[in-house]
């Protein structure tokens, strides 16, 4: 039998006290601006999302997500390696947790991603003897994977990054020389979209890539998208990852890219936004002796101005821009702390390491 002071009873008392305190705040007629989240400032423009892992679904990070955002993207949980580790085994726990959290809190979900050359499971490109599989086998595996994952979340995930980063890093080449390309030729791209569309005809299907504003890469991405559109492949939108920096893109490059892709009749989203305080580098390298990672006031100011410009442009294109998603919640944890230089702290987001809004946040919401 529980005594009056049982933990459950104490918990309920605290809950009631909390609700009363909360209702006082809600009753006050002047709701402080600090209570307004990005999603509220941008409600007449586009949803504002964030990439999350299962570790963010509780505590103060979860509270920040609920207050600020109305869309989430699983950072890793739906990539093929994590979600489909063996041919006949899926690992749903983390992806399911994110989708349940989103449903419980009225957040949209962008699925990420169905086909990529990284974070692929070991079994995917090989047969039981360890030899490369045939094109027919690989396409069948892709089809099974896409059908299983997309159907599981049908009606709960409104958009999918179907193909991620298929354009080569070498400006002289067109498609990336991945195992997908080596085994299937360029057909894997159209097939992925067709399988996804068959599995959920309502889902908005994206091609997603980085450096999509650099003029030479922009034109290669455009060429791929135009081929797909002309061939009536069900691609509906393009994801500009938005792993940007203080140096790029310029306003003119950003506008030119959005207009170029939109001219194909495609919608556009910024799917992985962060603004690095360091120039872009592709290759991983060690931290150099004496390399500073100080977040100086001058860097913070430049970053604030970059964010101000980016969101001004986003607002101008609200007719084609259907979402902006940040890649991670706050500067407490960002993938850019480990890439491209492990151990070099970055500060690329709108919330600082204490989850407090930065100057850049003010620049984004004051318009
Ligand atoms: C790419 C991928 C993302 C993520 C980032 C780095 O942009 O699309 O899923 O892996 O790299 O975190």
Boltz pocket constraint, residues with backbone or C-beta under 6 A from the ligand:
constraints:
  - pocket:
      binder: B
      contacts: [[A, 75], [A, 112], [A, 164], [A, 210], [A, 241], [A, 272], [A, 335]]
      max_distance: 6.0
